[in-house]
């Protein structure tokens, strides 16, 4: 079973204070880029892998999705999601993405935001997701960018000239990375961009979009603190289609 760090009180308390937790999709700077990749959802059956507080699930229902299933390993996250949801089309189920069972051809669209880097067996998950999607269905997801995840001790360094630099440590060495973010001992799984792309291809998906997200000029003007996100990519956004 995947680590359930979100049910750790200290982590959950810290996560609940983040902008994206308080303001939902509007608090996620990368959301406009993700939204541009999402097809029309009217009448579609949607699954959200790692749904958190259910912000996307409720948005999808508002776009006319016929059915939206939100999956998460955290009881804390699901309890918050259920308390905020009134849409009849939305349901939530506790599930470990490393051991996920989904009905064959049960969904027309899949979405995931900043959850799949917690999954150890990503090939197995994508194989199961491929079977769960109808032919031609799209999956859109974001993960922490591998360069952002690669440092063993994330944080800015300063070079001899006093400029901020980002330490990339062992980028080509994939596997478990343990970080101290909101709580000690948070386990994530580092993969290169090539591995993300090749794993999707190997499981029968066709890649339609790859984006190393960075804020726009307008976003930086509105939120100057986002300027440092141009120093190194923080998020990797991918869109793919189920072949066959």
N, C-alpha and C positions, 0 to 999 in steps of 0.2 A: 504494500500500500504506500502511496506517495506520502511524503511528510505533510502533516496537517498543521502548518505553522499558524494559519489564520484563526485557529481555535485556541491559540496561546493568548492569555489575557493581555500581556504587554504588547504583543504584536498587533492584535486586533484593535486595541485602544489607539495605537499609533496610526494604523492604517485608516481608521475611521476619521482621523483628523486631516487626511490628505485632501487636496483640492478636488481630485477626481472622486473621492468618496462623499464629499459634501455637496458638490455641484453636479455630479454625474457626468454625462457625456460632455457637457459644456465645460467641465473642469479638466478635460483631457485634451491637451494641446494637439495631439495627433488625430483626434476624432475627425476633423474635416477631411483629412487625407484618407482615413479609413472609410468614411461615409461615401466618398467619391467612387470607391471600389464595389460598393454594395448594389446589387441589382434591385429592381422593383420587387417588393416583397408581398404584394397583394395576392392573397390566396395561397401563399407558399407555406410549407411546413418547415420550421426553422429550429435548429439546435444551436445552443450557445454553450461552448465547452469552457467551463470555468466562469460561470455567470456572475459571481460575486454578489453585489447588492441588487442585481437584476435590472440595471439601468438599460442595457441594450435590449433585454427581453421586452421591457415595457415600450421602448421605442419601436421595436419591430411590430408589436401588436398595434401600435398607433399608425404604422404604415400599412396596415391591412393584412398582416400575416394571419393565416387561418389557424395556425397552431405554433406555439413557441415553447420549447422545452429548455429550461435552464438547468445545467448540471454543475455541481460544485461539491468538493469534498468537505467543506467547512459547514458545520451546523450553524455557527454564528452568522456566516454570510447568508445562508439560506433563510434563517429566521428573519434577518433584516429585509431580505428580498420579499419574502411572503408578506411581511407587515406593510410594505409599501405598494403592494400590487393589488389592483382591483380588476384588472383586465381578465375576462373569462378565458381568453385564448392562451394565457400564460400558465404554465405549471412548472414546478421545481422538484428536482429529485437529487438526493445525495448520491454522488458517484465518484469513484476513484478513476481518474482518466488513464492510469496505467493498467487498469483491469476493466475497461469499459465494455459493456455489451449494448449494442444498438440494433434495432430491427433492420433487416435488409431492405433497401430502397424505401426507407421510412421518412426521408427528409429531402427537401428541395434546395436547401441552403444551410451552410454551416458557418459559424462565426466563433472567434475566440480572441480575447484581448488580454495580453500579458499573462497568459496562463501556461502555454505549452512548454516554456523553458523549465517548468517544474516537473515535466514528464520525463521519466527515464527511458521508457521504451517508445520513442516517438515513431519508429517504423511500424510497430504493432498498432499504435493508435491510428495512424494514417491509413493503414490497411483496413482496419475496422470501419473507419470513417468512409473510405472509398465504397465499401459494400453498403453502407447505410445511406448513401446519396444516390439519387436517380441519375441516369446518364445525362451529362451536360450540366449537372448542378455545380454550383460554385462554392468554394470555401475561401473565406477572407479572414486573415488573422494577423496579429501583431505579437512580437516577442521582444525581449530586451535584445538590443543589437549585440552580436558576439564580441565586438570590440569593447563595448561598454561592460560586458560581463567578464571579459578575459582577465582584467587585473585581479591579482590575488588579494590585494588590499585596495579596493576602489577609493579613489580620491585624487584630487589634483596634486601634482608635483610642481616644483619650480625649477627651471633650468638655470644655467650659469648667468644668463642675461636677465633673469627675473621674470621670464615668461612662464605662464601656466602650461603644463603639458599633461597628457593623460597616459598613465603607464599601461602599456599592453604587455601582459605577462603570459607567455606560453599560449599564444593564440591558436597554434596548430595542435596543441595537446587538448583533446576533447575529453569531456567527462564531468564528474561532480565538481562543483565549486561551492564552497561554503562561505557565506558572507554574514556580516553583522549589520543588518538593515532593519531598523525598528525593533529587532530582537536579535540576540546572539544565535548563531548556528542555523541560519536560513540556507537550505539546500536547493541549488539550482543545477541545471545541466547545460554545460557549455558546448555549443556546436558551431562550426564555421558556417559562413554563408553558403559555401559550396555544399556542405552536408545538408542544410535545410532544403536547398533546391534539388539536389540529387535524390534525397529521400522522397520528396514529393513525386518526382519523376518515376522513381522505382516502384512506387505504389499505384501508378496508373493515372496520375494527375498531369494536366498540361498547364504550365506556368503562364499566367497572363500579365502579371505585374510584380515587380520587385522594387521596393523603395527603402532607401536608407533615410529615414525621416529627419527633416530639419525644419525649424520654424521659419515662417515667411517674414518678410519685412514688416507687414502689418501686425503680425503677432508679437514681434519684438517691440514694436512701437507701443502696443497696448500693455505688454508685460515685459519690461526690460530684462528681468531675470532670465528670460528664455535665451538671451544672446549666447550664453555659454553652451547651449545645445548645438551651436554651430562649430564648436571646437572638436567635437567627436560625435558620431551618430549615437543616439540613445535607443532608438527603436528601429526594428526591421519589420516592414510591412510586406505581406505576400498575399497574392490572390492566385488561385488555381481553379481549374475546372476538372470535373470527373470525366475521364475519357471512357469510351466503350459503352 
